[in-house]
Amino acid sequence: MKRRALLQAMAAACTVAALPASRARDGRYDFHFTRLKYDSGDWDVDARMPSNLITSLIDYTTLRVDPEEHVVALSDPRMLLAPFCYLAGHKLVEFNPDERRNFERYLRNGGFVFVDDCNHDIDGLFATSFEAQVAAIFGKAALRKLPNTHPLYSSFFRFPDGPPATGFELNGWGDDLVHDYLRGIAFDGRLGLLYSNKDYGCEWDYDWRNKRFLAEDNTRFGVNIVMYALTH
């Protein structure tokens, strides 16, 4: 109900011309991919990832998927309308007051944000700065490890062993650092913030013509993330 009330209030406050493309087309799509732009750091990473994930959603599901990626500033109230948001980077994350207010409001009112650390580490600049932002907003103990039995891992495809490893973890920096978990924050029992140190964004950032060489489509887990966001 919170999410519905928020969407109704925001829709009343925005003109059709100001809405993301999928909203402006009279509900033509069930899903559009929204990347969050923030003032600090490098938000515009893994440029080909959204198109690959969008293609997989079209291939595997019956969703009406907007074929375009939408970039919306975290400080822009329009982001409150998105069914799913993606935030990533390598560098410093330091929210300004408007970004912080929208981030908190969106999550507390039923939104879903997938945050991916492109450094795939546990103490790099993105990880330490983003986690500090989260702690300041939601508390130091808010981020929790997800068990392998979490519904995220069975929302479409089944991943009984938890989050799949990435090639960047296994040999990206030569450290063989593999995270066998993801973390997140639940709001009213529903996962709203999904946080990864596994660098899925870069794992899925390849030329679409190379997909045929994959032994198994690695974007399938991305399908799970989106389907969880839309159905829970």
BELTA-V297963 format. One record per pair of residues at least 12 apart in sequence whose C-alpha atoms are under 10 Angstrom apart, sorted by the first residue. I is the first residue (numbers start at 1). J is the second residue. Records with the same first field share a line. If there is no record, write none. Layout:
I=J / J
This chain:
1=109 / 110
2=108 / 109 / 110 / 111
3=80 / 81 / 83 / 106 / 107 / 108 / 109 / 110 / 111
4=81 / 109 / 110
5=109
6=80 / 81 / 105 / 106 / 109 / 110 / 111
7=78 / 80 / 81 / 82 / 109
8=81
9=81
10=77 / 78 / 79 / 80 / 81
11=23 / 78 / 80 / 81
13=77 / 78
14=77 / 78
18=78
19=77 / 78 / 79 / 81 / 82
20=32 / 34 / 70 / 71 / 72 / 78 / 79 / 81 / 82
21=66 / 68 / 69 / 70
22=65 / 66 / 67 / 68 / 70 / 82
23=81 / 82
27=64
28=64 / 65 / 66
29=63 / 64 / 65 / 66 / 67
30=62 / 63 / 64 / 65 / 66 / 83 / 230
31=54 / 57 / 63 / 64 / 65 / 66 / 67 / 82 / 83 / 84 / 226 / 227 / 230
32=54 / 64 / 65 / 66 / 67 / 68 / 69 / 70 / 82 / 83 / 84 / 85
33=50 / 51 / 53 / 54 / 65 / 66 / 67 / 68 / 69 / 70 / 71 / 82 / 83 / 84 / 85 / 86 / 226
34=50 / 68 / 69 / 70 / 71 / 72 / 73 / 79 / 81 / 82 / 83 / 84 / 85 / 86 / 87 / 113
35=50 / 69 / 70 / 71 / 72 / 73 / 74 / 79 / 82 / 84 / 85 / 86 / 87 / 88 / 113 / 114
36=70 / 71 / 72 / 73 / 74 / 75 / 76 / 79 / 85 / 86 / 87 / 88 / 99 / 113 / 115
37=71 / 72 / 73 / 74 / 75 / 76 / 86 / 87 / 88 / 99
38=72 / 73 / 74 / 75 / 76 / 87 / 88 / 89 / 93 / 94 / 95 / 96 / 99
39=73 / 74 / 75 / 92 / 93 / 94 / 95 / 96 / 99
40=89 / 91 / 92 / 93 / 94 / 95 / 96
41=88 / 89 / 90 / 91 / 92 / 93 / 94 / 95 / 125 / 126
42=88 / 89 / 90 / 91 / 92 / 93 / 126
43=71 / 86 / 87 / 88 / 89 / 90 / 91 / 92 / 93
44=71 / 87 / 88 / 89 / 90
45=87 / 88 / 89 / 90 / 118 / 201 / 202 / 205
46=88 / 89 / 118 / 199 / 200 / 201 / 202 / 203 / 204 / 205 / 206
47=69 / 201 / 202 / 204 / 205 / 206
48=69 / 201 / 202 / 204 / 205 / 206 / 207 / 208
49=69 / 200 / 201 / 202 / 203 / 204 / 205 / 206 / 207 / 208 / 219
50=67 / 68 / 69 / 70 / 86 / 201 / 204 / 205 / 222
51=67 / 68 / 69 / 204 / 205 / 206 / 207 / 208
52=204 / 205 / 206 / 207 / 208 / 211 / 219 / 222
53=201 / 204 / 205 / 218 / 219 / 220 / 221 / 222 / 223 / 226
54=66 / 67 / 68 / 69 / 219 / 222 / 223 / 226
55=67 / 208 / 219 / 223
56=217 / 218 / 219 / 220 / 221 / 222 / 223
57=219 / 220 / 222 / 223 / 224 / 226 / 227
58=223
60=156 / 157 / 220 / 223
61=156 / 223 / 227
63=227
70=82 / 85
71=85 / 86
72=85
73=98 / 99 / 102
74=87 / 95 / 96 / 98 / 99 / 100 / 101 / 102 / 103
75=95 / 96 / 97 / 98 / 99 / 100 / 101 / 102 / 103
76=98 / 99 / 102
77=98 / 99 / 101 / 102 / 106
78=102
79=102 / 103 / 106 / 111
80=102 / 103 / 105 / 106 / 107 / 109 / 110 / 111
81=106 / 111
82=106 / 111 / 112 / 113
83=110 / 111 / 112 / 113 / 226 / 229 / 230
84=111 / 112 / 113 / 114 / 192 / 225 / 226 / 227 / 229 / 230
85=106 / 111 / 112 / 113 / 114 / 115 / 193 / 226 / 229
86=112 / 113 / 114 / 115 / 116 / 194 / 201
87=113 / 114 / 115 / 116 / 117 / 195 / 201
88=114 / 115 / 116 / 117 / 118 / 119 / 126 / 130 / 195 / 196 / 199 / 200 / 201
89=115 / 116 / 117 / 118 / 119 / 125 / 126 / 127 / 130 / 199 / 201
90=116 / 117 / 118 / 119 / 120 / 124 / 125 / 126 / 127 / 199
91=117 / 118 / 119 / 124 / 125 / 126 / 127 / 128 / 129 / 130
92=124 / 125 / 126 / 127 / 128 / 129 / 130
93=125 / 126 / 127 / 128 / 129 / 130 / 131 / 132 / 133
94=126 / 129 / 130 / 132 / 133
95=129 / 130 / 133 / 134
100=133 / 134 / 136 / 137
101=137
103=134 / 137
104=134 / 137 / 138
106=192
107=185 / 186 / 187 / 191 / 192 / 193
108=138 / 186 / 187 / 188 / 192 / 193
109=187 / 188 / 192
110=186 / 187 / 188 / 190 / 191 / 192 / 193 / 229 / 232
111=187 / 190 / 191 / 192 / 193 / 229 / 230
112=190 / 191 / 192 / 193 / 194 / 225 / 226 / 228 / 229 / 230 / 232
113=184 / 191 / 192 / 193 / 194 / 195 / 225 / 226 / 229
114=184 / 192 / 193 / 194 / 195 / 196 / 222 / 225 / 226 / 229
115=130 / 184 / 193 / 194 / 195 / 196 / 197 / 199 / 200 / 201
116=194 / 195 / 196 / 197 / 198 / 199 / 200 / 201 / 202
117=130 / 195 / 196 / 197 / 198 / 199 / 200 / 201 / 202
118=168 / 196 / 197 / 198 / 199 / 200 / 201 / 202 / 203
119=168 / 169 / 172 / 173 / 197 / 198 / 199 / 202
120=166 / 168 / 169 / 172 / 173 / 177 / 178 / 179 / 196 / 197 / 198 / 199 / 200 / 202
121=169 / 173 / 175 / 177 / 178 / 179 / 196 / 197 / 198 / 199
122=177 / 179 / 196 / 197 / 198
123=197
124=197
126=197
127=195 / 196 / 197
130=195
131=143 / 195
134=185 / 193
138=185
141=185
142=183 / 184 / 185 / 186
143=182 / 183 / 184 / 185 / 186 / 193 / 194 / 195
144=181 / 182 / 183 / 184 / 185 / 186 / 194 / 195
145=180 / 181 / 182 / 183 / 184 / 185 / 194 / 195
146=162 / 163 / 180 / 181 / 182 / 183 / 184 / 185 / 191 / 194 / 195
147=161 / 162 / 163 / 180 / 181 / 182 / 183
148=160 / 161 / 162 / 163 / 180 / 181 / 182
149=161 / 162
150=162 / 191
151=190 / 191 / 224 / 228 / 232
152=191 / 194 / 221 / 224 / 225 / 226 / 227 / 228 / 229 / 232
153=221 / 224 / 225 / 228
154=221 / 224 / 225 / 227 / 228
155=221 / 223 / 224 / 225 / 226 / 227 / 228 / 229 / 230 / 231 / 232
156=220 / 221 / 222 / 223 / 224 / 225 / 226 / 227 / 228
157=220 / 221 / 222 / 223 / 224 / 227
158=220 / 221 / 224
159=220 / 221 / 224
161=180 / 181
162=180 / 181 / 182
163=179 / 180 / 181 / 182 / 196 / 198 / 221
164=178 / 179 / 180 / 181 / 198 / 200 / 218 / 220 / 221
165=177 / 178 / 179 / 180 / 181 / 198 / 199 / 200 / 203 / 218
166=178 / 179 / 198 / 199 / 200 / 201 / 202 / 203 / 204 / 218
167=198 / 199 / 200 / 202 / 203
168=198 / 199 / 200 / 202 / 203
169=197 / 198 / 199 / 200 / 203
170=198
172=199
177=198
178=197 / 198
179=196 / 197 / 198
180=198
181=195 / 196 / 197 / 198
182=194 / 195 / 196 / 197 / 198
183=195 / 196 / 197
184=196
189=232
190=228 / 229 / 232
191=228 / 229 / 232
192=228 / 229 / 232
193=229
194=225 / 229
200=218 / 219 / 221 / 222
201=219 / 222
203=218 / 219
204=217 / 218 / 219 / 220 / 222
205=219
